[in-house]
Amino acid sequence: MSLNKRNQAQIERRLVKHLTAACESAKGQIPGFVWLTHSVDFEAFPTSLKVVWVFDNQVNKDFALADGEARFMVELTTRALADANINVRQVANHVFYDSEDECQRACGGDWVKRLAQKTTRK
């Protein structure tokens, strides 16, 4: 799907707005969750869309995933994408999890570098 710069900017604004709402909803409900981000290559949109939920540390991330919070994060992501009018198949395939301490260990805290790497689901 070829998108012009105007369409890309519109999609980006919608993503930011609705993913921010999802983030704020999760902050008070998931212990250790601190922020989320997304990345997308508009040359391969929406297939390339990646939403990354970030925890303060690996222990809290592992606990949240073991406690079934991944389902809640996928639900929030699904709702955000629907509200942003973005259709993807299998939203869970676009959702990833990471932690501040893993980024620090692997990339010296450089999130740009970290996000450019292939992120794992767990």
HELIX and SHEET records of a PDB file:
HELIX    1   1 LYS A    5  LYS A   27  1                                  23    
HELIX    2   2 PHE A   42  ALA A   44  5                                   3    
HELIX    3   3 GLN A   58  ALA A   66  1                                   9    
HELIX    4   4 GLU A   69  ASP A   83  1                                  15    
HELIX    5   5 VAL A   91  HIS A   94  5                                   4    
HELIX    6   6 GLU A  100  CYS A  107  1                                   8    
HELIX    7   7 TRP A  111  ALA A  116  1                                   6    
SHEET    1   A 3 PHE A  33  SER A  39  0                                        
SHEET    2   A 3 LYS A  50  PHE A  55 -1                                        
SHEET    3   A 3 VAL A  95  SER A  99  1                                        
END                                                                             
